[in-house]
Amino acid sequence: MKRESAARNRKELRAARNGVAASIVVLLALVMFAVGLGGGFLLTRSKIPPSLVSSTEATTVKVASAQFDDARSVTLAVSLGESSTVTSPVSGTITGTSAGAGAVIDSGGTVFDVDAKPVLALHTDVPLYRTLSSGTRGLDAAGLNAALRRLGYGAPDSDWMTWDTIAAYNALADSEGAARITADSGWSIGPESFVWLPADSVTVKQSSIAVGRQITAGADLFTTAAIPLKATLPTSATDLVAGDRTLVIGEQTFAVPAGTVELTDPALLAAIGGSVAFRLASMSGDSGGVTAGGSGGAGTGAAGTSGTGGGTLSVSYDWRLAQPLTALTVPPSAIYDASGGLGCVSVDAKPVPVSIVASQLGKTMVSTSGDTSFDHVDVTPRTTEHCQAGSESASAASAAGSSDGASADSGAQFSSGAAQGQGGQ
């Protein structure tokens, strides 16, 4: 009995060993199969037929055209005048005000309410120093007429106070709810009729106005921030594309002719003075200027608060070419004989003069003039022939690569009337 049991155990042990050995053999076979399959794939993967592989490099490339306006930020050095103290023309109780620190007061608006009546603010070239009535003539009458015309009202273009002047003033007063010129006032206007402003637009630096305060004629109302006298363009932008440009200040656009160095147009300076960038810069207590977008920039000479001022302030705005160029994009390797913003490209082994406008993202933007045009270019010039000196294309293109330093040599000034304010874009 024992012998039979032992024999049975030996058989079961041999069967178990044989099962393990079989499993190992199967596992090894699977591993070898996987290795063989992978090796076969690597050895038999498809290759590009030699007949489809180019044995030559591209010699020409198509060029793309696009409008290029050279839009960028320009930092103006704004020369400042002195700050001014604005006084009240009337006596009474202040019942409302819009002249807090940092506020912008525009000619034709209101500063505060006295005895529940809005008081107009107006800038005239000559402050009123007497009572004007129909038939009065003088520089003060001319200044009043000019101020009303600037606001779009039909005052006469003369130094006479007329009924048209009265009608224009009353139209302005009605638009703001202010006192009119009436028979009760003898159809006359005088220094007590409105707050005189030293400019078409001023920024309040410090204000003495408070609702409920008793005010007397001649009392100080507020001190203005320093007013821009002129703005100077930089002369160090060597990559600036020359030509007539437009300067964007707030919602207004001004033309800046080529060669302009100083900006002195009253409308443009008023726009600078009323811009957020200028207000923030002039209100800052340190020497940091502020760009149009609100980021910091170098600046000096912020205005004081008690008749002080002077110095300069750096403020940045956007400007661009008035007439965008049609620029062609070519590989940098396609240009040869490059000098002074001019160069040549090879088109079918023929030299073509171009103006180098800009370089960006590994591509060069060029422009041509006149009837010269091309839709492809040799990647590597196939000629070393110089472009024809004095050709119309080269002559016209020479302006595109010149720097703003050439503008400085001209000494041109952007005087009154040179810039025309246009609607915001």
C-alpha positions in Angstrom: 0.0 0.0 0.0 2.8 2.3 0.9 4.7 1.5 -2.3 1.6 2.4 -4.4 1.3 5.7 -2.6 4.9 6.6 -3.1 4.8 5.8 -6.8 1.7 8.0 -7.1 3.5 10.9 -5.5 6.6 10.5 -7.8 4.3 10.6 -10.8 2.6 13.9 -9.6 5.9 15.5 -8.9 7.3 14.7 -12.4 4.0 16.0 -14.0 4.4 19.3 -12.1 8.0 19.7 -13.2 7.1 19.0 -16.8 4.3 21.7 -16.6 6.7 24.4 -15.4 9.3 23.5 -18.1 6.6 23.8 -20.8 5.5 27.2 -19.5 9.1 28.5 -19.7 9.5 27.2 -23.2 6.3 28.9 -24.3 7.3 32.2 -22.7 10.8 32.1 -24.4 9.1 31.4 -27.7 6.8 34.4 -27.4 9.8 36.7 -26.5 11.8 35.5 -29.5 8.8 36.0 -31.8 8.3 39.6 -30.6 12.0 40.3 -31.1 11.9 38.9 -34.6 8.8 40.8 -35.5 10.3 44.1 -34.4 13.6 43.4 -36.2 11.7 42.5 -39.3 9.7 45.8 -39.2 12.9 47.8 -38.9 14.6 46.0 -41.7 11.6 46.2 -44.1 10.2 49.7 -43.4 9.4 51.7 -46.6 11.9 54.2 -47.9 11.4 57.2 -50.2 12.2 56.1 -53.8 15.5 57.7 -55.0 13.6 59.0 -58.0 11.4 61.2 -55.7 14.3 62.7 -53.8 15.3 66.2 -55.1 19.0 66.4 -55.9 18.9 70.2 -56.2 18.1 73.0 -53.9 15.4 75.7 -54.7 16.9 78.6 -56.6 13.9 80.9 -56.6 11.1 81.6 -54.1 7.8 83.3 -54.4 7.5 86.6 -52.7 4.4 87.7 -50.7 3.2 91.3 -50.5 1.6 93.1 -47.6 0.9 96.7 -46.5 3.5 98.0 -44.1 2.8 101.2 -42.0 5.8 101.0 -39.7 3.5 101.4 -36.7 5.4 102.0 -33.5 5.5 104.0 -30.3 7.3 107.4 -30.3 8.4 109.2 -27.2 7.9 113.0 -27.3 9.9 115.4 -25.1 7.2 117.8 -24.1 8.4 121.2 -23.0 6.3 122.6 -20.2 5.2 126.1 -19.4 4.3 127.4 -16.0 1.2 126.3 -14.0 -1.5 128.9 -13.5 -4.0 129.8 -10.7 -7.6 130.1 -11.9 -9.9 132.4 -10.0 -13.6 132.8 -9.6 -15.5 135.4 -11.6 -18.5 135.5 -9.2 -19.5 135.4 -5.5 -21.9 133.0 -3.9 -22.3 129.5 -2.5 -20.7 126.6 -4.3 -23.5 124.1 -4.9 -21.6 121.7 -7.2 -18.2 121.1 -8.7 -16.4 119.0 -11.3 -12.9 120.4 -10.7 -11.3 117.9 -8.3 -7.6 117.2 -8.5 -6.7 115.4 -11.7 -9.9 116.6 -13.5 -9.7 118.0 -17.0 -11.4 121.3 -17.6 -12.1 122.1 -21.3 -13.0 125.4 -22.7 -16.7 125.5 -23.3 -17.5 123.3 -20.2 -18.3 124.2 -16.7 -16.1 124.3 -13.5 -18.6 124.6 -10.7 -22.1 125.7 -9.8 -22.7 128.8 -7.8 -26.1 129.4 -6.2 -27.3 126.3 -8.2 -26.3 127.9 -11.6 -23.5 126.3 -13.7 -20.6 128.7 -14.4 -19.0 128.5 -17.9 -15.2 128.0 -18.4 -13.8 129.6 -21.5 -10.3 130.1 -22.9 -9.8 133.4 -24.9 -6.4 134.5 -26.2 -6.9 137.8 -24.4 -8.8 137.7 -21.0 -11.8 139.9 -20.9 -10.8 143.0 -18.9 -14.0 145.1 -19.6 -17.6 144.8 -20.5 -18.3 144.1 -24.1 -21.5 144.9 -25.9 -22.6 144.9 -29.5 -20.4 147.4 -31.4 -17.4 147.0 -29.1 -14.1 146.4 -30.8 -10.7 145.2 -29.6 -8.4 142.2 -29.0 -10.6 140.9 -26.2 -13.6 140.9 -28.5 -11.5 139.1 -31.2 -10.5 136.5 -28.6 -14.1 135.9 -27.5 -15.2 135.4 -31.2 -12.3 133.0 -31.9 -13.0 131.0 -28.8 -16.6 130.6 -29.8 -15.7 129.6 -33.3 -13.2 127.0 -32.1 -16.2 125.4 -30.2 -18.2 125.3 -33.4 -20.5 128.3 -32.9 -21.2 131.0 -35.5 -19.3 134.0 -34.1 -17.8 136.5 -36.5 -14.2 136.2 -37.7 -13.4 139.8 -36.6 -12.5 141.9 -33.6 -16.0 143.3 -33.3 -18.5 142.2 -30.7 -21.8 141.8 -32.6 -25.2 140.2 -32.2 -23.8 137.1 -33.8 -21.3 137.0 -30.9 -24.2 137.2 -28.5 -26.2 134.5 -30.3 -23.1 132.2 -30.4 -22.4 132.7 -26.7 -26.1 132.1 -25.7 -26.1 128.9 -27.7 -23.0 127.7 -25.7 -24.6 128.8 -22.4 -27.8 127.0 -23.2 -25.9 123.7 -23.9 -24.4 123.8 -20.4 -27.3 125.4 -18.5 -25.3 128.5 -17.7 -26.4 132.1 -17.6 -27.3 133.8 -20.9 -26.6 137.3 -22.2 -29.9 139.0 -21.8 -31.6 142.4 -21.7 -31.2 142.4 -17.9 -27.4 142.4 -18.4 -27.7 145.1 -21.0 -26.9 142.5 -23.7 -23.3 142.7 -22.6 -20.6 140.2 -21.4 -17.7 140.9 -19.0 -15.1 139.3 -16.8 -17.8 138.1 -14.4 -19.6 136.0 -17.1 -17.3 133.0 -17.1 -14.2 131.4 -15.6 -11.2 132.3 -17.8 -8.9 129.4 -18.6 -5.2 129.8 -19.6 -5.6 127.1 -22.3 -8.2 125.2 -24.3 -7.8 122.3 -21.9 -6.2 122.3 -18.5 -5.6 119.6 -15.8 -6.4 120.5 -12.2 -3.3 120.1 -10.0 -4.8 121.3 -6.7 -8.4 122.4 -6.1 -9.8 124.8 -3.5 -13.4 124.2 -4.5 -15.7 122.5 -2.0 -19.4 122.2 -2.0 -21.0 124.5 0.6 -18.1 126.9 0.6 -18.7 130.7 0.2 -16.7 132.0 -2.7 -16.0 135.6 -3.6 -15.1 137.1 -7.0 -11.3 136.9 -7.5 -10.8 134.0 -5.0 -8.5 131.1 -6.1 -10.4 128.1 -7.5 -7.6 125.7 -8.5 -4.1 125.5 -9.8 -3.4 123.9 -13.2 -0.7 121.5 -14.1 2.0 122.9 -16.4 0.8 123.3 -19.9 2.6 121.9 -22.9 4.4 124.6 -25.0 5.9 122.3 -27.6 6.8 118.6 -28.2 10.1 117.5 -29.8 10.4 114.3 -31.8 13.4 112.0 -31.2 16.3 111.9 -33.7 17.9 108.6 -32.7 15.6 106.1 -34.4 17.9 104.9 -37.1 15.5 102.3 -38.4 12.5 104.6 -38.9 11.0 104.5 -42.3 10.9 108.1 -43.5 7.8 109.8 -44.9 4.7 111.7 -43.8 3.3 110.1 -40.6 0.2 110.3 -38.4 0.4 110.7 -34.6 -2.5 109.3 -32.5 -3.3 111.1 -29.3 -6.3 109.7 -27.5 -9.1 109.6 -30.0 -7.5 112.2 -32.3 -5.1 111.8 -35.2 -2.7 114.5 -36.4 -0.6 114.7 -39.6 3.1 115.0 -39.1 4.9 115.9 -42.3 8.2 114.3 -43.1 11.2 116.3 -41.7 9.2 117.6 -38.7 11.2 118.0 -35.5 9.1 120.2 -33.3 5.4 120.0 -32.8 3.8 123.4 -31.9 0.3 123.2 -33.4 -2.1 124.5 -30.7 -4.7 121.7 -31.4 -2.0 119.0 -31.1 -0.6 120.5 -27.9 -4.1 120.7 -26.5 -4.7 117.1 -27.3 -1.4 116.2 -25.5 -2.4 118.2 -22.5 -5.8 116.5 -22.3 -4.5 113.0 -22.8 -4.5 110.4 -20.0 -0.7 109.7 -20.5 0.2 113.4 -20.0 -2.1 113.8 -17.0 -0.7 110.8 -15.3 2.8 111.9 -16.0 2.3 115.5 -14.8 0.4 114.4 -11.7 3.1 112.0 -10.6 5.2 113.4 -7.8 8.5 111.8 -9.0 10.5 112.1 -12.2 8.9 109.1 -13.9 7.1 109.7 -17.2 4.2 107.5 -18.4 3.6 106.1 -21.8 0.2 106.3 -23.5 -0.5 102.7 -22.4 0.3 103.5 -18.8 3.7 101.9 -18.5 6.7 103.7 -17.0 9.1 105.7 -19.1 11.7 108.3 -18.4 10.5 111.8 -17.7 11.6 114.9 -15.9 10.3 118.2 -14.8 6.7 117.5 -13.7 4.8 120.7 -13.1 4.6 122.4 -9.7 1.5 123.7 -7.9 2.1 127.4 -7.2 2.9 129.1 -10.5 5.9 126.9 -11.0 6.7 124.7 -14.0 9.2 124.4 -16.8 11.3 121.5 -17.7 10.3 118.6 -20.0 8.2 115.5 -19.7 8.6 112.3 -21.7 5.3 110.9 -22.9 4.8 108.2 -25.6 2.1 107.9 -28.3 1.6 105.7 -31.3 2.4 106.9 -34.8 2.6 105.3 -38.3 3.1 106.1 -41.9 0.3 108.2 -43.4 0.5 106.2 -46.6 1.5 102.5 -46.0 4.1 101.0 -48.2 3.5 97.8 -50.3 6.3 95.6 -48.9 7.6 92.4 -50.4 8.9 89.6 -48.2 12.2 88.1 -49.4 14.8 85.8 -47.8 17.8 87.8 -46.3 20.1 85.8 -48.6 18.4 87.3 -51.7 19.7 90.8 -51.0 23.2 92.0 -52.1 24.9 95.4 -52.4 23.0 96.6 -49.3 24.0 100.0 -48.0 22.2 102.9 -46.4 18.8 101.2 -46.5 19.1 100.4 -50.2 20.0 97.1 -51.9 19.6 94.9 -54.9 17.8 91.5 -55.4 18.3 89.2 -58.3 15.2 88.3 -60.3 16.0 85.7 -63.0 19.6 86.8 -62.8 18.7 90.4 -63.4 19.4 93.1 -60.7 16.4 95.0 -59.3 16.9 97.9 -56.9 14.9 97.8 -53.7 14.5 99.7 -50.5 15.0 97.7 -47.3 12.0 98.5 -45.1 12.4 96.1 -42.1 13.5 92.7 -41.0 11.5 90.4 -38.8 11.2 86.7 -38.1 14.0 85.7 -40.4 12.6 87.6 -43.4 13.4 90.9 -45.0 10.7 93.3 -46.1 11.6 95.4 -49.2 9.7 97.9 -51.3 10.0 99.1 -54.9 8.8 102.2 -56.6 7.4 103.2 -60.0 6.4 100.3 -62.2 9.1 97.9 -60.8 7.5 94.7 -59.4 8.3 91.0 -59.1 6.5 88.0 -57.8 9.6 85.8 -57.2 13.3 86.3 -56.4 16.5 84.3 -56.6 17.2 82.8 -53.2 20.9 83.3 -53.9 21.7 86.2 -56.2 22.7 84.9 -59.7 24.3 88.2 -60.6 26.7 90.6 -59.0 25.8 93.4 -61.3 25.2 96.7 -59.4 21.7 98.3 -59.5 21.6 101.3 -61.8 22.7 104.3 -59.8 20.3 107.1 -60.2 17.5 105.0 -61.4 14.0 106.2 -60.5 13.5 103.2 -58.2 16.7 103.7 -56.3 16.1 107.4 -56.0 12.6 107.1 -54.7 13.5 104.3 -52.4 16.3 106.1 -50.7 13.9 107.9 -48.4 12.7 104.6 -46.9 15.9 103.6 -45.3 16.9 107.0 -44.0 16.9 107.7 -40.3 15.2 110.4 -38.3 18.6 112.1 -38.0 18.1 113.5 -41.5 14.9 115.1 -40.2 16.9 116.9 -37.5 19.2 118.5 -40.1 16.2 120.1 -41.8 15.4 122.0 -38.7 11.8 122.0 -39.8 9.1 123.0 -37.2 5.6 121.7 -37.0 4.0 125.2 -36.6 0.4 126.2 -36.2 -1.7 124.8 -38.9 0.8 122.1 -40.0 -1.0 119.4 -38.1 -4.8 119.0 -38.6 -6.7 117.1 -35.9 -8.9 114.5 -37.3 -11.5 112.2 -35.9 -10.2 109.3 -33.9 -9.5 106.1 -35.7 
